[in-house]
Every structure is written in structure tokens, then in C-alpha cells.
Amino acid sequence: MKTTDFIRASLEMSKGWIMGLAADMKDAPLVQPTPHGGNHPMWAVGHLTYSEANLIHKYARGGENPLAHWKEIFGEGAQPVTDAGVYPKYEEVLAEFEKIRAATLDYLGSLSDEDLDKPTSVPEEMRAYFGTVAQCFATTIIHFGFHGGQIADARRAAGREPLMA
């Protein structure tokens, strides 16, 4: 298996698991995962989408983040709020994720394993984490799993049974 095939499989598996949980929360996207707050599905999906666009489309590809207008509500350091008026419609956020992921997979399909070692356009202080194209993909995969757990917990807080036992 080529490294790019491994990355594709990881992106597709994590998407299937996590976005299945997220889709199940369409009627309750602002339910927080704990009695003390936390990252609700709206914020988690928006943050994952914004971050993937930043990691892959800005850093790895050297372009602009097509979701730069979401930085204040979903970017690094943004805090989730329960006011629905702050956010786009949940269906829009889910649709934007699909667009960003499709573009990510198209880009991945254009890469050789050697291309994964190419440097990115991140500032020097971020190179340890996002300094190569491969590191940007690795972070995207790990980041997805991290916030996916929050979506699973929000589902339980909403009184839903696990989708997978």
C-alpha cells in the first residue's frame, strides 16, 4: 500500500464514523457534551471543516483558506456558544465539509508518496507540527478523531444510544 492510499483510507474511515454521528445530530446541533459545556456538534463540525481547509488548502497547497470567513466562529481559539444565530445553518456546515473533503481527496490523488515530504507554507514556529504535506494530512486525521469523541458525547447528552457498540 502506498502512503497516499493509507491516508485516503484513514480520511474515508474517519469521515464515515464521525460524520455519521454528526448527521444524527441535525435536530440538536447545539447540545453540549457535558453539563459544564463543551464543544457541541455544530462547533466541532465547523471547526473540523475550517481546520481541514486551513491545513490542506492553505498550508499544504499554499493557497487561501476558502472558509477564512469562518475563522472567528470556528478557527483556533474560537469558543462554542449555544446561540444558533452565531452560526450558519447546520446543513450548510455539513455541506461545506463535503466540499472541503472532496477537494482534499482530489489534492491527495495528485500527490506521489515523495510529494508528502514537501515543505508547507506555515510560519517557522509551526513547522514542527505542520512543516510537511504529510504532517498536514496526519493532523487532519488525528484532529478528526479527537473532535469526533465530543460529537459522540453530545449525542449521549441528547439521550441517544450509541450508533456502534
RAKA-V304663 format. One record per pair of residues at least 12 apart in sequence whose ideal C-beta (glycine too) atoms are under 10 Angstrom apart, sorted by sequence separation. I is the first residue (numbers start at 1). J is the second residue. If there is no record, write none. Layout:
i=I j=J
i=I j=J
//
This chain:
i=28 j=40
i=29 j=41
i=30 j=42
i=53 j=65
i=54 j=66
i=119 j=131
i=120 j=132
i=152 j=164
i=28 j=41
i=29 j=42
i=30 j=43
i=52 j=65
i=53 j=66
i=54 j=67
i=73 j=86
i=74 j=87
i=118 j=131
i=119 j=132
i=120 j=133
i=122 j=135
i=28 j=42
i=29 j=43
i=51 j=65
i=53 j=67
i=54 j=68
i=72 j=86
i=73 j=87
i=74 j=88
i=118 j=132
i=119 j=133
i=120 j=134
i=122 j=136
i=25 j=40
i=26 j=41
i=29 j=44
i=50 j=65
i=52 j=67
i=53 j=68
i=73 j=88
i=117 j=132
i=118 j=133
i=120 j=135
i=25 j=41
i=29 j=45
i=50 j=66
i=51 j=67
i=54 j=70
i=116 j=132
i=117 j=133
i=118 j=134
i=119 j=135
i=120 j=136
i=24 j=41
i=25 j=42
i=29 j=46
i=50 j=67
i=53 j=70
i=54 j=71
i=70 j=87
i=115 j=132
i=116 j=133
i=117 j=134
i=23 j=41
i=49 j=67
i=50 j=68
i=70 j=88
i=115 j=133
i=116 j=134
i=117 j=135
i=22 j=41
i=25 j=44
i=50 j=69
i=51 j=70
i=69 j=88
i=74 j=93
i=115 j=134
i=116 j=135
i=21 j=41
i=22 j=42
i=25 j=45
i=50 j=70
i=54 j=74
i=116 j=136
i=46 j=67
i=49 j=70
i=50 j=71
i=53 j=74
i=54 j=75
i=113 j=134
i=116 j=137
i=22 j=44
i=23 j=45
i=54 j=76
i=111 j=133
i=116 j=138
i=18 j=41
i=21 j=44
i=22 j=45
i=47 j=70
i=50 j=73
i=51 j=74
i=70 j=93
i=111 j=134
i=21 j=45
i=46 j=70
i=50 j=74
i=51 j=75
i=49 j=74
i=50 j=75
i=51 j=76
i=108 j=133
i=18 j=44
i=19 j=45
i=22 j=48
i=47 j=73
i=48 j=74
i=50 j=76
i=67 j=93
i=70 j=96
i=107 j=133
i=111 j=137
i=18 j=45
i=46 j=73
i=47 j=74
i=46 j=74
i=47 j=75
i=50 j=78
i=19 j=48
i=45 j=74
i=46 j=75
i=47 j=76
i=67 j=96
i=108 j=137
i=18 j=48
i=43 j=73
i=44 j=74
i=66 j=96
i=67 j=97
i=107 j=137
i=42 j=73
i=43 j=74
i=47 j=78
i=42 j=74
i=46 j=78
i=67 j=99
i=104 j=136
i=15 j=48
i=47 j=80
i=66 j=99
i=67 j=100
i=104 j=137
i=14 j=48
i=46 j=80
i=66 j=100
i=43 j=78
i=65 j=100
i=43 j=79
i=44 j=80
i=104 j=140
i=43 j=80
i=66 j=103
i=42 j=80
i=43 j=81
i=41 j=80
i=42 j=81
i=43 j=82
i=101 j=140
i=39 j=79
i=40 j=80
i=42 j=82
i=11 j=52
i=39 j=80
i=40 j=81
i=46 j=87
i=37 j=79
i=38 j=80
i=40 j=82
i=42 j=84
i=46 j=88
i=61 j=103
i=37 j=80
i=43 j=86
i=50 j=93
i=53 j=96
i=57 j=100
i=61 j=104
i=101 j=144
i=37 j=81
i=42 j=86
i=43 j=87
i=46 j=90
i=49 j=93
i=53 j=97
i=56 j=100
i=60 j=104
i=63 j=107
i=37 j=82
i=42 j=87
i=45 j=90
i=48 j=93
i=49 j=94
i=52 j=97
i=56 j=101
i=42 j=88
i=46 j=92
i=47 j=93
i=49 j=95
i=50 j=96
i=53 j=99
i=54 j=100
i=57 j=103
i=61 j=107
i=40 j=87
i=42 j=89
i=46 j=93
i=49 j=96
i=50 j=97
i=53 j=100
i=56 j=103
i=57 j=104
i=60 j=107
i=32 j=80
i=42 j=90
i=45 j=93
i=46 j=94
i=49 j=97
i=52 j=100
i=53 j=101
i=56 j=104
i=60 j=108
i=41 j=90
i=44 j=93
i=45 j=94
i=48 j=97
i=49 j=98
i=51 j=100
i=52 j=101
i=55 j=104
i=56 j=105
i=61 j=110
i=30 j=80
i=32 j=82
i=43 j=93
i=46 j=96
i=49 j=99
i=50 j=100
i=53 j=103
i=57 j=107
i=30 j=81
i=31 j=82
i=42 j=93
i=45 j=96
i=46 j=97
i=49 j=100
i=52 j=103
i=53 j=104
i=56 j=107
i=60 j=111
i=30 j=82
i=41 j=93
i=42 j=94
i=45 j=97
i=48 j=100
i=49 j=101
i=52 j=104
i=56 j=108
i=30 j=83
i=41 j=94
i=48 j=101
i=30 j=84
i=29 j=84
i=60 j=115
i=30 j=86
i=60 j=116
i=62 j=118
i=30 j=87
i=62 j=119
i=29 j=87
i=60 j=118
i=62 j=120
i=63 j=121
i=60 j=119
i=61 j=120
i=62 j=121
i=29 j=89
i=30 j=90
i=59 j=119
i=60 j=120
i=61 j=121
i=62 j=122
i=29 j=90
i=59 j=120
i=60 j=121
i=28 j=90
i=29 j=91
i=58 j=120
i=59 j=121
i=60 j=122
i=27 j=90
i=58 j=121
i=59 j=122
i=26 j=90
i=29 j=93
i=56 j=120
i=58 j=122
i=59 j=123
i=25 j=90
i=26 j=91
i=29 j=94
i=55 j=120
i=23 j=90
i=55 j=122
i=59 j=126
i=22 j=90
i=23 j=91
i=26 j=94
i=54 j=122
i=25 j=94
i=59 j=129
i=60 j=130
i=80 j=150
i=22 j=93
i=23 j=94
i=59 j=130
i=22 j=94
i=58 j=130
i=59 j=131
i=60 j=132
i=61 j=133
i=59 j=132
i=60 j=133
i=55 j=129
i=59 j=133
i=60 j=134
i=19 j=94
i=22 j=97
i=55 j=130
i=60 j=135
i=61 j=136
i=54 j=130
i=59 j=135
i=60 j=136
i=56 j=133
i=59 j=136
i=60 j=137
i=19 j=97
i=55 j=133
i=58 j=136
i=18 j=97
i=19 j=98
i=57 j=136
i=55 j=135
i=56 j=136
i=59 j=139
i=60 j=140
i=55 j=136
i=56 j=137
i=15 j=97
i=19 j=101
i=54 j=136
i=55 j=137
i=15 j=98
i=55 j=138
i=56 j=139
i=52 j=136
i=55 j=139
i=56 j=140
i=52 j=137
i=55 j=140
i=15 j=101
i=54 j=140
i=52 j=139
i=51 j=139
i=52 j=140
i=55 j=143
i=12 j=101
i=15 j=104
i=51 j=140
i=11 j=101
i=15 j=105
i=52 j=143
i=48 j=140
i=51 j=143
i=52 j=144
i=11 j=104
i=12 j=105
i=51 j=144
i=11 j=105
i=48 j=143
i=8 j=104
i=47 j=143
i=48 j=144
i=51 j=147
i=7 j=104
i=8 j=105
i=11 j=108
i=7 j=105
i=48 j=146
i=48 j=147
i=8 j=108
i=44 j=144
i=47 j=147
i=48 j=148
i=7 j=108
i=8 j=109
i=44 j=146
i=45 j=147
i=5 j=108
i=44 j=147
i=45 j=148
i=47 j=150
i=48 j=151
i=4 j=108
i=7 j=111
i=43 j=147
i=44 j=148
i=4 j=109
i=44 j=149
i=4 j=110
i=7 j=113
i=41 j=147
i=44 j=150
i=45 j=151
i=4 j=111
i=6 j=113
i=39 j=146
i=43 j=150
i=44 j=151
i=3 j=111
i=4 j=112
i=5 j=113
i=39 j=147
i=43 j=151
i=2 j=111
i=3 j=112
i=4 j=113
i=7 j=116
i=41 j=150
i=42 j=151
i=2 j=112
i=3 j=113
i=39 j=149
i=40 j=150
i=41 j=151
i=44 j=154
i=2 j=113
i=3 j=114
i=4 j=115
i=39 j=150
i=40 j=151
i=41 j=152
i=43 j=154
i=3 j=115
i=4 j=116
i=38 j=150
i=39 j=151
i=41 j=153
i=42 j=154
i=3 j=116
i=40 j=153
i=41 j=154
i=2 j=116
i=3 j=117
i=39 j=153
i=40 j=154
i=41 j=155
i=38 j=153
i=39 j=154
i=33 j=149
i=34 j=150
i=38 j=154
i=33 j=150
i=40 j=157
i=41 j=158
i=32 j=150
i=33 j=151
i=40 j=158
i=33 j=152
i=34 j=153
i=38 j=157
i=31 j=151
i=33 j=153
i=34 j=154
i=32 j=153
i=33 j=154
i=29 j=151
i=31 j=153
i=32 j=154
i=33 j=155
i=34 j=156
i=35 j=157
i=31 j=154
i=33 j=156
i=34 j=157
i=30 j=154
i=31 j=155
i=33 j=157
i=19 j=144
i=22 j=147
i=29 j=154
i=31 j=156
i=32 j=157
i=33 j=158
i=7 j=133
i=11 j=137
i=14 j=140
i=18 j=144
i=22 j=148
i=25 j=151
i=28 j=154
i=31 j=157
i=32 j=158
i=7 j=134
i=10 j=137
i=14 j=141
i=17 j=144
i=18 j=145
i=21 j=148
i=24 j=151
i=28 j=155
i=31 j=158
i=10 j=138
i=13 j=141
i=14 j=142
i=17 j=145
i=20 j=148
i=21 j=149
i=23 j=151
i=24 j=152
i=31 j=159
i=8 j=137
i=11 j=140
i=14 j=143
i=15 j=144
i=18 j=147
i=19 j=148
i=21 j=150
i=22 j=151
i=25 j=154
i=28 j=157
i=29 j=158
i=31 j=160
i=4 j=134
i=7 j=137
i=10 j=140
i=11 j=141
i=14 j=144
i=18 j=148
i=21 j=151
i=22 j=152
i=25 j=155
i=28 j=158
i=3 j=134
i=6 j=137
i=7 j=138
i=10 j=141
i=13 j=144
i=14 j=145
i=17 j=148
i=18 j=149
i=20 j=151
i=21 j=152
i=24 j=155
i=27 j=158
i=28 j=159
i=9 j=141
i=10 j=142
i=13 j=145
i=18 j=150
i=19 j=151
i=21 j=153
i=22 j=154
i=28 j=160
i=4 j=137
i=7 j=140
i=11 j=144
i=15 j=148
i=18 j=151
i=21 j=154
i=22 j=155
i=25 j=158
i=3 j=137
i=7 j=141
i=10 j=144
i=14 j=148
i=17 j=151
i=18 j=152
i=21 j=155
i=24 j=158
i=6 j=141
i=10 j=145
i=17 j=152
i=25 j=160
i=24 j=160
i=21 j=160
i=24 j=163
i=21 j=162
i=21 j=163
i=20 j=163
i=21 j=164
i=20 j=164
i=17 j=163
i=17 j=164
//
